[in-house]
Amino acid sequence: MVRTKEETKAREKSWLLLAAAIGLELCGTTCIKLSEGFTQPIFVLGVIVAYSICFTAFSVALRDLPLGLAYGVWGGIGTIGTAVIGFFAFGEPMTAIMALGIVLIIAGVAFMNAGTDQ
């Protein structure tokens, strides 16, 4: 599929917005953990701000990205990111089976991305 220069720029912008949405989702999710059951107001505020901006960026990214691909990438990278943050920031386990799961998620996202341009 051949895209115009404008379509290519719009798609690149959408990928950047998706990356921002994923980063903000990871911040929001980390704030949920740090809020200790929503008892720490500063982290509750972090959840609200991060998720508000996250969903706004994601909705704008969907203007030029297919829903299935965008959500698959968001969900996959979000899952990997939270596992990595959990491991490094909170001392949560990372077993060989979990690491294999991360590899499979990466493969799945790559296949979805490859399949959208056919």
C-alpha positions in Angstrom: 0.0 0.0 0.0 1.4 3.4 -1.1 0.8 6.3 1.3 1.1 10.0 0.5 3.6 12.1 2.3 0.7 13.6 4.4 -0.6 10.1 5.3 2.9 9.0 6.3 3.4 12.1 8.5 0.0 11.6 10.1 0.8 7.9 10.8 4.2 8.8 12.3 2.5 11.3 14.6 0.0 8.6 15.6 2.7 6.2 16.5 4.3 8.9 18.7 1.0 9.5 20.3 0.6 5.8 20.9 4.0 5.6 22.5 3.1 8.6 24.7 -0.2 6.9 25.7 1.7 3.7 26.6 4.2 5.6 28.7 1.5 7.4 30.5 -0.4 4.2 31.0 2.6 2.7 32.7 3.0 5.8 34.9 -0.7 5.6 35.8 -0.5 1.9 36.6 2.7 2.4 38.7 0.8 5.2 40.6 -2.0 2.8 41.3 0.5 0.5 42.9 2.1 3.3 44.9 -1.3 4.7 46.0 -1.7 1.7 48.4 -5.3 1.2 47.7 -6.0 4.8 46.8 -4.9 6.0 50.3 -2.0 8.2 49.1 -3.5 11.4 47.5 -0.4 12.4 45.5 -0.4 9.0 43.7 -4.2 9.1 43.2 -3.7 12.4 41.5 -0.9 10.8 39.4 -3.4 8.1 38.3 -6.0 10.6 37.3 -3.6 12.8 35.4 -1.7 10.0 33.7 -4.8 8.1 32.6 -6.6 11.2 31.4 -3.8 12.2 29.1 -3.2 8.6 28.2 -6.7 8.0 26.9 -6.7 11.4 25.1 -3.5 10.6 23.3 -4.7 7.1 22.4 -8.0 8.4 21.0 -6.1 10.8 18.8 -3.7 8.1 17.7 -6.7 6.0 16.5 -7.4 8.6 13.8 -4.6 7.1 11.7 -3.9 3.7 13.2 -6.1 0.5 12.9 -7.9 -0.2 16.2 -6.7 -3.8 16.5 -3.1 -3.0 15.8 -3.0 0.1 18.1 -4.8 -1.7 21.0 -2.6 -4.8 20.5 0.6 -2.8 20.7 -0.7 -0.8 23.6 -1.8 -3.9 25.5 1.3 -5.9 24.7 3.8 -3.2 25.5 1.8 -2.2 28.6 1.8 -5.8 29.9 5.6 -6.1 29.3 6.2 -2.7 30.8 4.3 -3.4 34.0 6.1 -6.8 34.4 9.5 -5.1 34.0 8.5 -2.2 36.4 7.2 -4.7 38.9 10.5 -6.6 38.7 12.8 -3.7 39.0 10.8 -1.2 41.2 8.9 -3.6 43.4 11.0 -6.7 43.6 8.2 -8.8 42.0 9.2 -12.2 40.5 10.3 -12.7 36.8 10.4 -16.4 36.2 11.6 -18.1 33.0 8.0 -18.8 32.0 7.1 -15.1 32.5 10.1 -14.1 30.3 8.9 -16.5 27.6 5.5 -14.9 27.8 7.1 -11.5 27.2 8.9 -12.9 24.1 5.7 -14.3 22.8 3.9 -11.0 23.3 6.7 -9.2 21.4 6.3 -11.8 18.6 2.5 -11.3 18.6 2.8 -7.6 18.3 5.3 -7.9 15.5 3.0 -10.3 13.6 0.1 -7.9 14.0 2.1 -5.0 12.7 3.4 -7.0 9.7 -0.1 -8.1 8.9 -1.6 -4.6 8.7 0.4 -3.6 5.7 -0.7 -6.5 3.5 
